[in-house]
Amino acid sequence: MVTTTDLRRFAFRQGPGRELLGLRNGIQDDAATTSLVPPAACRGGFGRMLPFGTHQLLDDVHYPSGRVDGEVDDALGHILLTAFGIQRREPSNPYNDHRVTASVRSKFPVHCFVLDEQGLAYLDLYRHALIDTDQPLPPALPERGRTTVILVGRYTDYPADYGWLRGSLADLEAGINLRSLFVAAELFGVPAALDLDGQRSERVAELVSTTGRGQWTPPLLVSLDTTSPRRGEALPTGAGATSPDEDELLGAESGLHDAARIAATMYEIRASPAAPAAGLPAIDRHDRTSWARVLWNRSAGRVPAGLHGFSVVAARSSQDVLDDHIAAASTAPPHPLLAEVRERVRLSVALQRVGDVPTGVYRLGSGGLTHVRADEAVMRTIEDAFSFPSTPATDSSIRHTGLVWLMSVDLAELAAEFGPASWTLLQLTCGWISHGLSVAAAAHDQFARPARSFDETKAIKCFELQWHETPTFMVIAGRSRFAEPMLDLRT
């Protein structure tokens, strides 16, 4: 049994206790992980190829109010590619190919399965296919006439140097992927609904575990009001691990017993499926930027080869940028329970060179932004609080950014109200907000970098948080100073 005291100790280890308890900051980038390795049962030769032409469909509709008109063949395939698809290869980027969603070191630990009356299938983006599995389905799992998309994170996809942070990072990325899926479904006019019922989630988790070795987060179940085209066709050559070491790592002991215990409290939730919900804010505007371009633009920042971090150039942002950020951050998550948690998350933002708004710190509430203080040096203060200062090998010039969002919460109150599952629900909520901000930034040719690497004490002072608030997540947005030609991998 997990108590609220256990939860608060765990949360302390994720935040202020990281350095006190000896979590290493140095990450060995060339260390083997299970990133991009399909589960053993998801490497077969049958399934269905995904459709082509997704980005052309999205090139004909424009941000923010444009939607794909009429029915399209294989709407499910287009939705999956819009939500999770590979976008490009960046020559100076040493990490994996760039996708629609942000991911720590581009490891993409959130995997996608599709469950319907045909069985369980696995989304393999590099094979451009849904791969059939032969897993027997428990009774009552597939919903007749509907498709369930399963999002589940795998801890060993991260470098082991992240230690116990891998649990929370996987939950955050699950929230990012959840919003990306709801955005994609909305663009194609397909209603989507999130089911957080723990009993059903646990049955699906047991099903996922039969696909082979792996240490998974509790799954998120999203019901789409569409059917999946017939699978079972022969596919090109199968995929697997590129080395025996990767396959061996699928069964490696991660040491994440506490993270697994905390995450498993999601199975105690008893909730009815939510009504279909939106992933996008209602903005009555028609920009020149297409949705294909927005997804292409989505970035957490770039640097030249040989550097780490993100480069920023000082640039002025229009009022539309701020308005879109606020609208995205204010869009409630797609389940009443998550929406209640969102109401407990306090959003602060530091601004400079944005519209006619004076440089300083602001708080976002139901009535919009309220002014906290004017501060011409606020971005330099935030840069000083960032865990990775600019060096000859690292660029993180936050002093030039236009917007820095900070999410904070009263953890004691949250745990008392929502119980042991509150930590995981909080991470999902922060991930949901983060991806909304990323989309809003991308629509204006800006990057948005999700970050946990900051000094909590300095952040509390800079954003003038109340004594009982804990900063939990940050999103840094601005214009990149570095650009280069990139290889388009869209289909």
C-alpha positions as CSV (number, residue, x, y, z in Angstrom):
1,M,0.0,0.0,0.0
2,V,1.2,3.5,-0.9
3,T,0.5,6.2,1.7
4,T,0.5,9.9,1.1
5,T,3.7,10.1,3.1
6,D,5.4,7.6,0.7
7,L,4.2,9.8,-2.1
8,R,5.6,13.0,-0.7
9,R,8.9,11.4,-0.1
10,F,8.9,10.1,-3.6
11,A,8.1,13.5,-5.0
12,F,10.9,15.1,-2.9
13,R,13.4,12.6,-4.6
14,Q,12.2,13.8,-8.0
15,G,12.7,17.4,-7.3
16,P,14.7,19.2,-4.6
17,G,16.1,15.8,-3.3
18,R,17.7,14.9,-6.7
19,E,21.2,16.3,-5.9
20,L,21.0,15.8,-2.1
21,L,20.4,12.0,-2.7
22,G,23.1,11.7,-5.4
23,L,21.3,11.5,-8.7
24,R,23.9,12.0,-11.4
25,N,23.5,14.8,-13.8
26,G,25.9,13.4,-16.4
27,I,24.1,11.2,-19.0
28,Q,26.1,8.8,-21.2
29,D,24.5,9.2,-24.6
30,D,26.1,6.2,-26.2
31,A,24.8,3.8,-23.5
32,A,22.6,1.1,-24.8
33,T,18.8,1.4,-24.1
34,T,15.7,-0.3,-25.4
35,S,14.6,2.8,-27.3
36,L,13.0,1.9,-30.7
37,V,13.1,-1.8,-29.9
38,P,9.7,-3.4,-30.5
39,P,8.4,-5.9,-28.0
40,A,9.2,-9.5,-28.9
41,A,5.7,-10.3,-30.0
42,C,5.4,-7.2,-32.2
43,R,8.0,-8.1,-34.8
44,G,5.9,-10.4,-37.0
45,G,5.2,-10.4,-40.7
46,F,1.5,-9.6,-40.8
47,G,-0.6,-6.5,-40.2
48,R,-1.4,-3.5,-42.3
49,M,0.7,-0.8,-43.9
50,L,-0.2,2.8,-42.8
51,P,-1.6,5.2,-45.3
52,F,0.5,7.7,-47.3
53,G,-0.3,11.3,-47.9
54,T,-1.0,12.4,-44.3
55,H,1.1,15.6,-44.5
56,Q,-0.5,16.5,-47.8
57,L,-3.9,16.3,-46.2
58,L,-2.7,18.5,-43.4
59,D,-1.1,20.9,-45.8
60,D,-4.5,21.8,-47.1
61,V,-5.9,22.9,-43.7
62,H,-4.6,25.9,-41.7
63,Y,-3.9,26.6,-38.1
64,P,-5.7,27.2,-35.8
65,S,-9.2,26.5,-36.9
66,G,-8.7,24.4,-40.0
67,R,-9.8,20.7,-40.0
68,V,-9.7,18.0,-42.6
69,D,-13.0,18.0,-44.4
70,G,-15.1,14.9,-45.1
71,E,-14.2,11.2,-44.6
72,V,-10.8,9.9,-45.5
73,D,-9.7,6.3,-46.1
74,D,-8.0,4.8,-43.1
75,A,-8.7,7.7,-40.7
76,L,-7.1,5.7,-37.9
77,G,-3.8,5.4,-39.8
78,H,-3.7,9.2,-40.6
79,I,-4.5,10.0,-36.9
80,L,-1.7,7.8,-35.7
81,L,0.8,9.4,-38.1
82,T,-0.4,12.9,-37.3
83,A,0.0,12.2,-33.5
84,F,3.2,10.2,-33.4
85,G,4.8,10.2,-36.9
86,I,8.4,10.7,-37.9
87,Q,9.0,14.1,-39.3
88,R,12.6,14.6,-40.2
89,R,16.3,13.8,-39.7
90,E,18.5,16.7,-38.6
91,P,22.2,16.4,-39.7
92,S,23.6,18.1,-36.6
93,N,21.4,16.2,-34.2
94,P,23.0,13.1,-32.7
95,Y,19.7,11.7,-31.4
96,N,16.9,9.7,-33.0
97,D,14.8,11.1,-35.9
98,H,12.5,13.9,-35.0
99,R,8.9,13.1,-34.3
100,V,5.7,15.1,-33.6
101,T,6.2,14.8,-29.9
102,A,9.0,16.0,-27.6
103,S,11.0,13.3,-25.9
104,V,13.9,13.2,-23.5
105,R,17.0,12.7,-25.7
106,S,14.6,11.6,-28.4
107,K,14.2,8.1,-26.8
108,F,10.4,8.1,-27.4
109,P,9.6,5.7,-24.5
110,V,5.8,5.9,-25.1
111,H,4.6,3.0,-27.3
112,C,1.3,2.8,-29.1
113,F,-0.9,-0.3,-29.4
114,V,-4.3,-0.6,-31.2
115,L,-7.0,-2.8,-29.7
116,D,-10.1,-3.7,-31.7
117,E,-12.2,-6.7,-32.6
118,Q,-9.3,-7.9,-34.9
119,G,-7.0,-8.2,-31.9
120,L,-4.0,-6.3,-30.6
121,A,-1.6,-4.5,-33.0
122,Y,1.6,-2.5,-32.5
123,L,2.4,0.8,-34.2
124,D,5.9,0.4,-35.8
125,L,6.7,3.8,-37.4
126,Y,9.9,2.6,-39.0
127,R,8.0,-0.2,-40.8
128,H,5.2,2.2,-41.5
129,A,2.7,-0.4,-40.3
130,L,0.4,-1.7,-37.6
131,I,1.9,-5.1,-36.7
132,D,-0.5,-7.9,-35.8
133,T,0.2,-9.8,-32.6
134,D,-1.1,-13.2,-31.7
135,Q,-2.1,-12.3,-28.1
136,P,-5.4,-13.8,-27.0
137,L,-7.8,-11.1,-25.9
138,P,-9.5,-11.2,-22.4
139,P,-13.3,-11.1,-22.5
140,A,-15.0,-7.7,-23.0
141,L,-11.8,-5.8,-23.8
142,P,-12.5,-4.7,-27.4
143,E,-15.3,-2.3,-27.8
144,R,-17.6,-3.2,-30.6
145,G,-17.4,-0.7,-33.5
146,R,-14.7,1.3,-31.8
147,T,-10.9,1.3,-31.6
148,T,-8.9,1.7,-28.4
149,V,-5.5,3.3,-28.7
150,I,-3.2,2.2,-25.9
151,L,-0.4,4.5,-24.8
152,V,2.2,2.9,-22.5
153,G,5.7,4.0,-21.5
154,R,8.7,1.7,-21.1
155,Y,11.2,2.7,-18.5
156,T,14.3,1.0,-20.0
157,D,14.0,3.2,-23.2
158,Y,15.7,5.9,-21.1
159,P,19.5,5.9,-20.3
160,A,20.0,4.2,-16.9
161,D,21.8,7.4,-15.7
162,Y,18.4,9.0,-15.3
163,G,17.8,6.7,-12.3
164,W,14.5,7.1,-10.5
165,L,13.6,10.1,-12.7
166,R,12.6,7.6,-15.4
167,G,9.3,6.9,-13.8
168,S,8.1,10.5,-13.7
169,L,9.6,11.3,-17.1
170,A,7.7,8.4,-18.7
171,D,4.5,9.7,-17.1
172,L,5.2,13.2,-18.4
173,E,5.8,11.9,-21.9
174,A,2.6,9.8,-21.7
175,G,0.7,13.1,-21.1
176,I,2.5,14.7,-24.1
177,N,1.5,11.8,-26.3
178,L,-2.0,11.8,-25.0
179,R,-2.6,15.4,-26.1
180,S,-0.9,14.8,-29.4
181,L,-3.4,12.0,-30.0
182,F,-6.4,14.1,-29.1
183,V,-5.1,16.9,-31.4
184,A,-4.7,14.5,-34.3
185,A,-8.2,13.0,-33.7
186,E,-9.7,16.4,-33.7
187,L,-8.0,17.4,-36.9
188,F,-9.6,14.5,-38.6
189,G,-13.0,14.9,-37.0
190,V,-12.9,11.7,-35.0
191,P,-14.3,11.9,-31.4
192,A,-11.8,10.7,-28.8
193,A,-12.5,9.8,-25.2
194,L,-10.1,8.8,-22.3
195,D,-10.9,5.9,-20.0
196,L,-9.0,6.1,-16.7
197,D,-10.8,3.2,-15.0
198,G,-8.1,1.2,-13.1
199,Q,-9.7,-2.2,-13.5
200,R,-9.9,-2.0,-17.3
201,S,-6.4,-0.4,-17.4
202,E,-5.0,-3.3,-15.4
203,R,-6.5,-5.9,-17.8
204,V,-4.9,-4.0,-20.7
205,A,-1.6,-3.9,-18.8
206,E,-1.7,-7.6,-18.4
207,L,-2.4,-8.0,-22.2
208,V,0.6,-5.7,-23.0
209,S,2.8,-7.7,-20.7
210,T,2.2,-10.8,-22.8
211,T,4.0,-9.2,-25.8
212,G,7.3,-9.9,-24.2
213,R,9.7,-8.7,-21.6
214,G,9.5,-5.0,-20.6
215,Q,8.8,-2.7,-17.7
216,W,5.8,-0.6,-18.5
217,T,3.8,2.2,-17.0
218,P,0.1,1.8,-16.5
219,P,-1.5,2.2,-19.9
220,L,-3.7,5.1,-21.0
221,L,-6.8,4.0,-23.0
222,V,-8.2,6.3,-25.6
223,S,-11.4,5.2,-27.4
224,L,-11.7,6.5,-31.0
225,D,-15.1,6.5,-32.8
226,T,-13.7,4.9,-35.9
227,T,-13.0,1.4,-37.1
228,S,-9.6,0.0,-38.1
229,P,-9.2,-1.3,-41.7
230,R,-8.8,-5.0,-42.1
231,R,-5.3,-6.2,-41.1
232,G,-3.6,-9.5,-41.7
233,E,-1.8,-8.7,-44.9
234,A,1.8,-9.8,-45.4
235,L,4.3,-7.0,-44.6
236,P,7.9,-6.4,-45.6
237,T,10.7,-7.8,-43.5
238,G,10.2,-7.9,-39.8
239,A,12.1,-5.7,-37.2
240,G,13.8,-6.4,-33.9
241,A,16.6,-5.4,-31.7
242,T,19.7,-4.3,-33.6
243,S,22.0,-6.1,-31.0
244,P,21.6,-8.9,-28.5
245,D,22.4,-6.3,-25.8
246,E,19.2,-4.4,-26.6
247,D,17.0,-7.5,-26.3
248,E,18.7,-8.4,-23.0
249,L,18.0,-4.9,-21.7
250,L,14.2,-5.5,-22.1
251,G,14.4,-7.9,-19.1
252,A,17.0,-5.9,-17.2
253,E,16.3,-4.9,-13.6
254,S,15.6,-1.1,-13.7
255,G,15.7,-0.5,-10.0
256,L,12.5,1.5,-10.3
257,H,10.5,-0.3,-7.6
258,D,9.3,2.9,-6.0
259,A,8.3,4.4,-9.3
260,A,6.4,1.2,-10.2
261,R,4.6,1.2,-6.9
262,I,3.6,4.8,-7.3
263,A,2.4,4.3,-10.9
264,A,0.5,1.2,-10.0
265,T,-1.8,3.3,-7.8
266,M,-3.5,4.3,-11.1
267,Y,-5.1,0.8,-11.0
268,E,-7.0,1.9,-7.9
269,I,-9.0,4.6,-9.8
270,R,-12.6,3.8,-10.3
271,A,-14.1,6.0,-13.0
272,S,-16.5,5.9,-15.9
273,P,-15.2,6.6,-19.4
274,A,-15.1,10.3,-20.1
275,A,-17.1,12.0,-22.8
276,P,-15.3,12.9,-26.0
277,A,-13.1,15.9,-25.5
278,A,-11.1,18.4,-27.5
279,G,-7.3,18.6,-27.7
280,L,-7.2,22.0,-29.3
281,P,-8.5,25.4,-27.9
282,A,-11.2,27.1,-29.9
283,I,-9.4,30.0,-31.6
284,D,-11.5,31.8,-34.2
285,R,-8.6,32.7,-36.6
286,H,-7.3,31.4,-39.9
287,D,-3.5,31.8,-40.3
288,R,-1.4,31.2,-43.3
289,T,0.5,28.4,-41.5
290,S,-0.8,24.9,-42.4
291,W,-1.2,22.2,-39.9
292,A,1.5,20.2,-41.7
293,R,3.9,23.1,-41.1
294,V,2.9,23.3,-37.5
295,L,3.8,19.7,-36.9
296,W,7.0,20.1,-38.9
297,N,8.0,23.2,-36.8
298,R,7.4,21.4,-33.5
299,S,10.9,21.4,-31.8
300,A,12.5,21.5,-28.4
301,G,15.3,23.6,-29.8
302,R,18.4,23.0,-31.9
303,V,22.2,23.6,-31.7
304,P,25.0,23.0,-34.1
305,A,26.9,19.7,-34.2
306,G,29.1,19.2,-31.2
307,L,27.0,21.2,-28.8
308,H,24.2,20.2,-26.4
309,G,21.2,22.3,-25.4
310,F,19.3,24.8,-27.4
311,S,20.2,28.1,-29.1
312,V,18.0,31.2,-28.9
313,V,18.0,34.5,-30.7
314,A,16.4,37.6,-29.3
315,A,13.2,38.2,-31.2
316,R,9.9,40.0,-30.7
317,S,6.7,37.9,-30.5
318,S,3.2,39.1,-31.4
319,Q,0.2,39.2,-29.1
320,D,-1.1,36.2,-31.0
321,V,1.7,34.2,-29.7
322,L,0.8,34.9,-26.1
323,D,-2.9,34.5,-26.8
324,D,-2.3,31.1,-28.3
325,H,-0.1,30.0,-25.5
326,I,-2.8,31.0,-23.0
327,A,-5.5,29.2,-24.9
328,A,-3.5,26.0,-25.2
329,A,-2.5,26.0,-21.5
330,S,-6.2,26.7,-20.5
331,T,-7.6,23.7,-22.5
332,A,-8.6,21.1,-19.9
333,P,-7.3,17.5,-20.1
334,P,-9.9,15.0,-21.5
335,H,-11.1,13.5,-18.3
336,P,-12.9,15.0,-15.3
337,L,-10.3,13.6,-12.9
338,L,-7.4,15.1,-14.8
339,A,-9.3,18.3,-15.3
340,E,-9.7,18.6,-11.5
341,V,-5.9,18.1,-11.1
342,R,-5.3,20.8,-13.8
343,E,-7.4,23.2,-11.6
344,R,-4.8,22.6,-8.8
345,V,-1.8,23.3,-11.1
346,R,-0.7,27.0,-10.9
347,L,0.7,28.4,-14.1
348,S,3.2,31.3,-14.0
349,V,4.9,32.8,-17.0
350,A,7.9,35.1,-17.5
351,L,7.6,37.3,-20.6
352,Q,9.9,39.6,-22.6
353,R,9.4,41.2,-26.0
354,V,5.9,39.8,-26.3
355,G,3.3,42.1,-27.8
356,D,3.0,45.2,-25.7
357,V,3.2,43.3,-22.4
358,P,5.9,44.7,-20.0
359,T,8.8,42.4,-19.3
360,G,8.2,40.5,-16.0
361,V,6.4,37.7,-14.2
362,Y,2.7,36.9,-14.6
363,R,0.2,34.4,-13.2
364,L,-2.5,32.7,-15.4
365,G,-5.9,32.4,-13.8
366,S,-9.5,32.0,-15.0
367,G,-9.6,35.7,-15.9
368,G,-6.3,35.7,-17.9
369,L,-2.9,37.0,-16.9
370,T,-2.3,39.0,-13.7
371,H,0.8,41.0,-13.2
372,V,3.2,39.7,-10.4
373,R,6.1,42.1,-10.9
374,A,8.0,44.0,-13.6
375,D,11.6,42.7,-14.0
376,E,13.8,43.5,-17.0
377,A,16.3,40.9,-15.8
378,V,13.9,38.0,-15.3
379,M,15.2,35.8,-18.1
380,R,18.7,36.1,-16.8
381,T,17.5,35.1,-13.4
382,I,15.8,32.0,-14.9
383,E,18.9,31.1,-16.8
384,D,20.8,31.2,-13.5
385,A,18.3,28.7,-12.1
386,F,18.7,26.3,-15.1
387,S,20.7,23.2,-14.3
388,F,22.8,23.4,-17.5
389,P,24.4,26.8,-17.9
390,S,26.0,27.9,-21.1
391,T,29.5,26.6,-21.6
392,P,31.8,25.9,-24.6
393,A,30.0,22.6,-24.9
394,T,26.4,23.6,-24.0
395,D,24.1,26.4,-25.2
396,S,21.1,27.3,-23.1
397,S,20.7,31.0,-23.6
398,I,17.4,31.4,-21.8
399,R,18.2,35.1,-21.4
400,H,17.0,35.6,-25.0
401,T,13.8,33.7,-24.8
402,G,10.4,35.3,-25.0
403,L,8.3,33.1,-22.8
404,V,9.1,30.7,-19.9
405,W,6.2,28.8,-18.3
406,L,6.4,27.3,-14.8
407,M,3.9,24.8,-13.4
408,S,3.6,24.5,-9.7
409,V,1.3,22.8,-7.2
410,D,0.7,22.3,-3.5
411,L,1.8,18.6,-3.3
412,A,0.5,18.0,0.2
413,E,-3.0,19.3,-0.7
414,L,-2.9,17.4,-4.0
415,A,-2.0,14.1,-2.3
416,A,-4.7,14.6,0.4
417,E,-7.4,15.3,-2.2
418,F,-6.5,12.7,-4.9
419,G,-4.6,10.1,-3.0
420,P,-1.5,8.1,-4.0
421,A,-2.3,8.4,-7.7
422,S,-2.0,12.2,-7.5
423,W,1.7,12.2,-8.5
424,T,1.1,10.3,-11.7
425,L,-2.0,12.3,-12.5
426,L,0.1,15.5,-12.0
427,Q,2.7,14.3,-14.5
428,L,0.1,13.4,-17.1
429,T,-1.5,16.9,-16.6
430,C,1.9,18.7,-17.0
431,G,2.6,16.7,-20.1
432,W,-0.8,17.6,-21.5
433,I,-0.1,21.3,-20.9
434,S,3.4,21.1,-22.3
435,H,2.4,19.7,-25.6
436,G,-0.3,22.3,-26.0
437,L,2.3,25.0,-25.5
438,S,4.6,23.2,-28.0
439,V,1.9,23.3,-30.7
440,A,1.2,27.0,-30.0
441,A,4.9,27.8,-30.3
442,A,5.3,25.8,-33.4
443,A,2.5,27.6,-35.1
444,H,4.6,30.8,-34.8
445,D,7.9,29.3,-35.9
446,Q,9.2,29.0,-32.3
447,F,10.5,26.1,-30.3
448,A,9.1,25.0,-26.9
449,R,11.4,23.1,-24.7
450,P,9.9,21.0,-21.8
451,A,12.3,20.9,-18.8
452,R,12.7,19.5,-15.4
453,S,16.4,20.6,-15.1
454,F,16.2,23.7,-12.8
455,D,16.9,24.7,-9.2
456,E,13.6,24.6,-7.5
457,T,14.6,27.0,-4.7
458,K,15.7,29.6,-7.3
459,A,12.6,29.1,-9.4
460,I,10.4,29.6,-6.3
461,K,12.0,33.0,-5.7
462,C,12.1,34.1,-9.3
463,F,8.4,33.3,-9.8
464,E,7.3,34.4,-6.3
465,L,5.6,31.2,-5.5
466,Q,3.8,30.6,-2.2
467,W,5.7,28.8,0.5
468,H,3.7,25.6,0.1
469,E,4.1,25.4,-3.7
470,T,6.5,23.1,-5.5
471,P,7.6,23.8,-9.0
472,T,7.1,20.7,-11.1
473,F,7.7,21.5,-14.8
474,M,8.9,24.2,-17.1
475,V,8.5,25.1,-20.8
476,I,10.9,27.5,-22.4
477,A,9.7,29.0,-25.7
478,G,11.5,31.3,-28.2
479,R,13.1,31.5,-31.6
480,S,16.0,29.3,-32.5
481,R,19.3,30.9,-33.5
482,F,20.4,27.8,-35.4
483,A,18.9,26.3,-38.6
484,E,20.0,23.9,-41.3
485,P,18.6,21.9,-44.2
486,M,16.9,18.7,-42.9
487,L,15.9,15.4,-44.5
488,D,12.1,15.2,-44.8
489,L,10.9,11.8,-43.6
490,R,7.1,12.4,-43.7
491,T,4.8,10.2,-45.6
